[in-house]
């Protein structure tokens, strides 16, 4: 039995979508209900910059993987702990 590796990519994209939705609401609430001062804007800028940096690094690592390669589970299941 084999699982295609791109399943993990789909799970990662779902995680990114959830992260983007939560980030939007977080930043929206900070801007709408927080006090607009330098500290608040600096925190939002650092958060967005850090998120973009992590996405760029992630994109570079993900681009190097062959996503069509399957993961063979029969070796993992058969070489498990003895009963």
PyMOL CGO cylinders between C-alpha atoms (Angstrom):
from pymol import cmd
from pymol.cgo import CYLINDER

trace = [
    CYLINDER, 0.00, 0.00, 0.00, 1.36, 3.41, -0.94, 0.3, 1, 1, 1, 1, 1, 1,
    CYLINDER, 1.36, 3.41, -0.94, 0.34, 6.96, -0.15, 0.3, 1, 1, 1, 1, 1, 1,
    CYLINDER, 0.34, 6.96, -0.15, 1.24, 9.71, -2.61, 0.3, 1, 1, 1, 1, 1, 1,
    CYLINDER, 1.24, 9.71, -2.61, 3.54, 12.31, -1.12, 0.3, 1, 1, 1, 1, 1, 1,
    CYLINDER, 3.54, 12.31, -1.12, 1.39, 15.18, -2.39, 0.3, 1, 1, 1, 1, 1, 1,
    CYLINDER, 1.39, 15.18, -2.39, -1.21, 14.33, 0.29, 0.3, 1, 1, 1, 1, 1, 1,
    CYLINDER, -1.21, 14.33, 0.29, 1.13, 16.00, 2.79, 0.3, 1, 1, 1, 1, 1, 1,
    CYLINDER, 1.13, 16.00, 2.79, 1.33, 19.05, 0.50, 0.3, 1, 1, 1, 1, 1, 1,
    CYLINDER, 1.33, 19.05, 0.50, -2.45, 19.32, 0.47, 0.3, 1, 1, 1, 1, 1, 1,
    CYLINDER, -2.45, 19.32, 0.47, -2.53, 19.09, 4.27, 0.3, 1, 1, 1, 1, 1, 1,
    CYLINDER, -2.53, 19.09, 4.27, 0.13, 21.82, 4.42, 0.3, 1, 1, 1, 1, 1, 1,
    CYLINDER, 0.13, 21.82, 4.42, -1.92, 24.08, 2.13, 0.3, 1, 1, 1, 1, 1, 1,
    CYLINDER, -1.92, 24.08, 2.13, -5.00, 23.55, 4.29, 0.3, 1, 1, 1, 1, 1, 1,
    CYLINDER, -5.00, 23.55, 4.29, -2.90, 24.57, 7.31, 0.3, 1, 1, 1, 1, 1, 1,
    CYLINDER, -2.90, 24.57, 7.31, -1.71, 27.67, 5.41, 0.3, 1, 1, 1, 1, 1, 1,
    CYLINDER, -1.71, 27.67, 5.41, -5.30, 28.60, 4.54, 0.3, 1, 1, 1, 1, 1, 1,
    CYLINDER, -5.30, 28.60, 4.54, -6.36, 28.30, 8.19, 0.3, 1, 1, 1, 1, 1, 1,
    CYLINDER, -6.36, 28.30, 8.19, -3.29, 30.31, 9.24, 0.3, 1, 1, 1, 1, 1, 1,
    CYLINDER, -3.29, 30.31, 9.24, -4.14, 33.03, 6.69, 0.3, 1, 1, 1, 1, 1, 1,
    CYLINDER, -4.14, 33.03, 6.69, -7.75, 33.26, 7.92, 0.3, 1, 1, 1, 1, 1, 1,
    CYLINDER, -7.75, 33.26, 7.92, -6.71, 33.53, 11.57, 0.3, 1, 1, 1, 1, 1, 1,
    CYLINDER, -6.71, 33.53, 11.57, -3.99, 36.04, 10.70, 0.3, 1, 1, 1, 1, 1, 1,
    CYLINDER, -3.99, 36.04, 10.70, -6.47, 38.20, 8.83, 0.3, 1, 1, 1, 1, 1, 1,
    CYLINDER, -6.47, 38.20, 8.83, -8.86, 38.28, 11.78, 0.3, 1, 1, 1, 1, 1, 1,
    CYLINDER, -8.86, 38.28, 11.78, -6.03, 38.89, 14.26, 0.3, 1, 1, 1, 1, 1, 1,
    CYLINDER, -6.03, 38.89, 14.26, -4.60, 41.81, 12.29, 0.3, 1, 1, 1, 1, 1, 1,
    CYLINDER, -4.60, 41.81, 12.29, -8.08, 43.17, 11.60, 0.3, 1, 1, 1, 1, 1, 1,
    CYLINDER, -8.08, 43.17, 11.60, -8.92, 43.16, 15.32, 0.3, 1, 1, 1, 1, 1, 1,
    CYLINDER, -8.92, 43.16, 15.32, -5.59, 44.71, 16.26, 0.3, 1, 1, 1, 1, 1, 1,
    CYLINDER, -5.59, 44.71, 16.26, -6.10, 47.57, 13.81, 0.3, 1, 1, 1, 1, 1, 1,
    CYLINDER, -6.10, 47.57, 13.81, -9.83, 48.10, 14.51, 0.3, 1, 1, 1, 1, 1, 1,
    CYLINDER, -9.83, 48.10, 14.51, -9.91, 47.73, 18.28, 0.3, 1, 1, 1, 1, 1, 1,
    CYLINDER, -9.91, 47.73, 18.28, -6.34, 48.43, 19.33, 0.3, 1, 1, 1, 1, 1, 1,
    CYLINDER, -6.34, 48.43, 19.33, -4.78, 51.81, 19.83, 0.3, 1, 1, 1, 1, 1, 1,
    CYLINDER, -4.78, 51.81, 19.83, -2.99, 52.97, 16.73, 0.3, 1, 1, 1, 1, 1, 1,
    CYLINDER, -2.99, 52.97, 16.73, 0.44, 53.76, 18.04, 0.3, 1, 1, 1, 1, 1, 1,
    CYLINDER, 0.44, 53.76, 18.04, 3.99, 52.91, 17.03, 0.3, 1, 1, 1, 1, 1, 1,
    CYLINDER, 3.99, 52.91, 17.03, 4.19, 49.76, 19.17, 0.3, 1, 1, 1, 1, 1, 1,
    CYLINDER, 4.19, 49.76, 19.17, 1.00, 48.33, 17.70, 0.3, 1, 1, 1, 1, 1, 1,
    CYLINDER, 1.00, 48.33, 17.70, 2.09, 48.99, 14.12, 0.3, 1, 1, 1, 1, 1, 1,
    CYLINDER, 2.09, 48.99, 14.12, 5.57, 47.61, 14.85, 0.3, 1, 1, 1, 1, 1, 1,
    CYLINDER, 5.57, 47.61, 14.85, 4.07, 44.39, 16.23, 0.3, 1, 1, 1, 1, 1, 1,
    CYLINDER, 4.07, 44.39, 16.23, 1.84, 43.96, 13.16, 0.3, 1, 1, 1, 1, 1, 1,
    CYLINDER, 1.84, 43.96, 13.16, 4.78, 44.66, 10.85, 0.3, 1, 1, 1, 1, 1, 1,
    CYLINDER, 4.78, 44.66, 10.85, 7.01, 42.15, 12.63, 0.3, 1, 1, 1, 1, 1, 1,
    CYLINDER, 7.01, 42.15, 12.63, 4.21, 39.55, 12.56, 0.3, 1, 1, 1, 1, 1, 1,
    CYLINDER, 4.21, 39.55, 12.56, 3.59, 40.00, 8.83, 0.3, 1, 1, 1, 1, 1, 1,
    CYLINDER, 3.59, 40.00, 8.83, 7.31, 40.12, 8.05, 0.3, 1, 1, 1, 1, 1, 1,
    CYLINDER, 7.31, 40.12, 8.05, 8.00, 36.97, 10.05, 0.3, 1, 1, 1, 1, 1, 1,
    CYLINDER, 8.00, 36.97, 10.05, 5.11, 35.17, 8.39, 0.3, 1, 1, 1, 1, 1, 1,
    CYLINDER, 5.11, 35.17, 8.39, 6.29, 36.16, 4.93, 0.3, 1, 1, 1, 1, 1, 1,
    CYLINDER, 6.29, 36.16, 4.93, 9.85, 35.08, 5.76, 0.3, 1, 1, 1, 1, 1, 1,
    CYLINDER, 9.85, 35.08, 5.76, 8.65, 31.67, 6.97, 0.3, 1, 1, 1, 1, 1, 1,
    CYLINDER, 8.65, 31.67, 6.97, 6.52, 31.26, 3.82, 0.3, 1, 1, 1, 1, 1, 1,
    CYLINDER, 6.52, 31.26, 3.82, 9.46, 32.12, 1.54, 0.3, 1, 1, 1, 1, 1, 1,
    CYLINDER, 9.46, 32.12, 1.54, 11.77, 29.65, 3.30, 0.3, 1, 1, 1, 1, 1, 1,
    CYLINDER, 11.77, 29.65, 3.30, 9.02, 27.03, 3.23, 0.3, 1, 1, 1, 1, 1, 1,
    CYLINDER, 9.02, 27.03, 3.23, 8.44, 27.63, -0.48, 0.3, 1, 1, 1, 1, 1, 1,
    CYLINDER, 8.44, 27.63, -0.48, 12.14, 27.10, -1.20, 0.3, 1, 1, 1, 1, 1, 1,
    CYLINDER, 12.14, 27.10, -1.20, 12.25, 23.80, 0.68, 0.3, 1, 1, 1, 1, 1, 1,
    CYLINDER, 12.25, 23.80, 0.68, 8.96, 22.56, -0.80, 0.3, 1, 1, 1, 1, 1, 1,
    CYLINDER, 8.96, 22.56, -0.80, 10.16, 23.30, -4.33, 0.3, 1, 1, 1, 1, 1, 1,
    CYLINDER, 10.16, 23.30, -4.33, 13.01, 20.78, -4.00, 0.3, 1, 1, 1, 1, 1, 1,
    CYLINDER, 13.01, 20.78, -4.00, 10.77, 17.76, -3.32, 0.3, 1, 1, 1, 1, 1, 1,
    CYLINDER, 10.77, 17.76, -3.32, 9.40, 15.36, -5.93, 0.3, 1, 1, 1, 1, 1, 1,
    CYLINDER, 9.40, 15.36, -5.93, 5.73, 15.32, -4.91, 0.3, 1, 1, 1, 1, 1, 1,
    CYLINDER, 5.73, 15.32, -4.91, 4.78, 12.46, -7.26, 0.3, 1, 1, 1, 1, 1, 1,
    CYLINDER, 4.78, 12.46, -7.26, 6.88, 9.94, -5.34, 0.3, 1, 1, 1, 1, 1, 1,
    CYLINDER, 6.88, 9.94, -5.34, 4.79, 7.55, -3.22, 0.3, 1, 1, 1, 1, 1, 1,
    CYLINDER, 4.79, 7.55, -3.22, 5.47, 6.52, 0.36, 0.3, 1, 1, 1, 1, 1, 1,
    CYLINDER, 5.47, 6.52, 0.36, 5.38, 2.74, 0.68, 0.3, 1, 1, 1, 1, 1, 1,
    CYLINDER, 5.38, 2.74, 0.68, 3.53, 1.69, 3.83, 0.3, 1, 1, 1, 1, 1, 1,
    CYLINDER, 3.53, 1.69, 3.83, 3.86, -2.07, 3.51, 0.3, 1, 1, 1, 1, 1, 1,
    CYLINDER, 3.86, -2.07, 3.51, 7.45, -1.97, 4.81, 0.3, 1, 1, 1, 1, 1, 1,
    CYLINDER, 7.45, -1.97, 4.81, 6.41, 0.16, 7.76, 0.3, 1, 1, 1, 1, 1, 1,
    CYLINDER, 6.41, 0.16, 7.76, 3.41, -2.01, 8.64, 0.3, 1, 1, 1, 1, 1, 1,
    CYLINDER, 3.41, -2.01, 8.64, 5.21, -5.35, 8.20, 0.3, 1, 1, 1, 1, 1, 1,
    CYLINDER, 5.21, -5.35, 8.20, 8.34, -4.32, 10.13, 0.3, 1, 1, 1, 1, 1, 1,
    CYLINDER, 8.34, -4.32, 10.13, 6.39, -3.10, 13.13, 0.3, 1, 1, 1, 1, 1, 1,
    CYLINDER, 6.39, -3.10, 13.13, 6.58, -4.47, 16.63, 0.3, 1, 1, 1, 1, 1, 1,
    CYLINDER, 6.58, -4.47, 16.63, 6.06, -8.25, 16.94, 0.3, 1, 1, 1, 1, 1, 1,
    CYLINDER, 6.06, -8.25, 16.94, 2.75, -9.41, 18.34, 0.3, 1, 1, 1, 1, 1, 1,
]
cmd.load_cgo(trace, "trace")
